[in-house]
Amino acid sequence: MNELERKYTNFFVNHTENMSIADAERYLELLREAPPKWMSALDIDERITNLRRYVEKHCYIEKQRADRVARDREQGDIYRSLTDKWLAAGAYYSPDEKYDPRTTWYYRDESFFSWKSGESFAKVVERAQEADVEFEELRKGER
């Protein structure tokens, strides 16, 4: 308990040391189950509130990160399946200019999709899905 109180004080009061989530959870549990006799109820409540918020914020951030990773992976899978389909059908891509950060996709020497380095990947995937319709029209010779 003394070590956890030291870490708590250094993190929340002095701002000189990080407190791990595991330590915060352990200290929170100890304060709830067996608070020290020397600590006032007000101090205990303050510590519980600070630790609970810290743990909740960490959990929220981790969930957001996991959701973002899952969304990015899903979008990557979509983009890969589109480009694999395009390549298998004979499409190809190339940079437009030597120093231009734009890449253009072609089918039978006709461009149907272009993206520029630095664009939001979500927007690129959205536009690639729209370009897939144009690609299918090119394949059917409807364009």
N, C-alpha and C positions, 0 to 999 in steps of 0.2 A: 504494500500500500504506500509506503514512504517513497519508493522509487517512482510509482505512478503519479503520486502527488507532485514530486519534483518535475517530472515530465510535463504534467498539466500546467504547473506554474511557469515553467520555461516556455511553453508553447502559447498559452492563452494570456499570460500576464506579461512576461518579459520579452516574448517574441524572439527568443534566442535559439530555440531548438524545435525541430519538428516532432510531432507526436504521431506514432503510427496508428493506423485505424485499429489494428489488433489491440494496442495498448489502450486506446480510447474506449473500445468496446469492453475490455476487461475492467477498466476503472469505472465505467458506467455501471456495469453489473455489480461491482463491489459496493459502490455508493448506494445503489438501490437496495441491495440485500443486507449489508452490514456497514452502515455509515460509521465513521470514526466518532467516538464520544466527544473528542475535543473540538469538533467542527460544528458550527451553528447550523440550524435548519436552513437559514437563508443562504449560507455558503454552499451547503449541500445542494439545495435547489438550483442555485446559480451554476454549479459544476454540472449537474445533471442536464440542465438546459443547454449549456455550451457543448457538452460532449454529444448529446443527442443530435443537435443541429449539425455538428461536425460530421458525425457518422452518416446522417441522412443526406447531407450535401455530397459526401463522397459516394454514397450509393447512387444518388441521382446522376452524378457526373459519369460514373462507371456505366450506368444503364444507357445514358446518351451516347457514350463512346461505343458501346456494344451495338446499339441500334444503328449508328452511323457506319460502323464496319460492315454490318449485315447488309445495309442499304447499298453501300459502295460495292460490296461483293456481288450483290444481285444485279446492279447496273453493269458491272464488269462482265458478268455472265451473259447478259443481254447483248452487250456490244460485241463480245467475242463471237457469239452465235451468229450475229448479223455479218460480221466481217469474214468469218469462216465460210458462210454461205456465199458471200460475194466472191471470195477467192476461188471457191470450188466451181463457181459458174464462169470463171474467167476474168473477173474484174481485177483491177490492180490499182495501186495507189502510188503517189510520188509527191515529193515536196514541190511546190510551185516554182520557187526561185532558190538560188543558193543560200541566201540569208533570210528568206521569208519563212516565218514559223508556221506557215499554212500547209496542210496536207490535203490533197484532193484525190478522190476516188473516181476511177473511170471504168466504163464498160463499153467495149468497142470504140475506144478513143473518145467517148462522150462523157463529160463529167456529170456525176449525179450527187456527189456529196463532198463537202469540204469542211474542215475544222481547223481552228487556229490554236496554237500553243497558248496556254494560259486561260482558255475558256473553261467555264464550269463543266465538269465531266457530266453532271446530270443533264445539262443543256445539250451537250454533244450527243449523249445517248438518245435524248428526246428527238433531236434533229435527225439522228441516224435512223431511228424508227420511221420518221417521215420520209427520209430518203430511200428507205427500203421499198416503199410504194413506187417511187420513181424508178428505182432499179428494176422492179418487176415489170414495169411498163416498157423499159428499154429491152428487157429480155424477150418480151412478147412482140416487140417491134411496133408498139402502139404509139410511140412518141416520134 
